[in-house]
Amino acid sequence: MTMETLLMTIYVLMWPVVVLGVFAVLLRGFLNDWRQARREGHDII
């Protein structure tokens, strides 16, 4: 395997990890807002 192939493989495989990280941050924020709304008796929307 050449260095170019290795770097391209790493570049392609890092994007799912980045997307998963962003999704996790968004989901954590949504769940925190949802829990707070339930505690206060409000709708989330």
C-alpha positions as CSV (number, residue, x, y, z in Angstrom):
1,M,0.0,0.0,0.0
2,T,1.4,3.3,-1.0
3,M,1.5,6.4,1.2
4,E,-1.0,8.1,-1.1
5,T,-3.5,5.2,-0.8
6,L,-3.1,5.2,3.0
7,L,-3.7,8.9,3.3
8,M,-6.7,8.8,1.0
9,T,-8.2,5.9,3.1
10,I,-7.7,7.8,6.3
11,Y,-9.3,10.9,4.8
12,V,-12.3,9.0,3.5
13,L,-12.8,7.1,6.8
14,M,-12.5,10.2,9.0
15,W,-15.8,11.8,7.7
16,P,-18.1,9.2,9.3
17,V,-16.4,9.9,12.6
18,V,-16.8,13.7,12.2
19,V,-20.5,13.3,11.3
20,L,-21.0,11.0,14.3
21,G,-19.4,13.5,16.6
22,V,-21.6,16.3,15.4
23,F,-24.7,14.1,15.7
24,A,-23.8,13.2,19.2
25,V,-23.4,16.9,20.2
26,L,-26.8,17.8,18.6
27,L,-28.5,14.8,20.3
28,R,-27.0,15.7,23.7
29,G,-28.3,19.2,23.4
30,F,-31.7,18.1,22.3
31,L,-32.0,15.6,25.2
32,N,-30.9,18.2,27.7
33,D,-33.6,20.6,26.4
34,W,-36.2,17.8,26.4
35,R,-35.5,16.8,30.0
36,Q,-35.6,20.4,31.2
37,A,-38.9,21.0,29.4
38,R,-40.4,17.9,31.0
39,R,-39.2,19.0,34.4
40,E,-40.8,22.4,34.0
41,G,-44.0,21.0,32.4
42,H,-43.5,22.8,29.1
43,D,-43.7,21.6,25.5
44,I,-40.4,21.4,23.7
45,I,-41.9,23.3,20.7
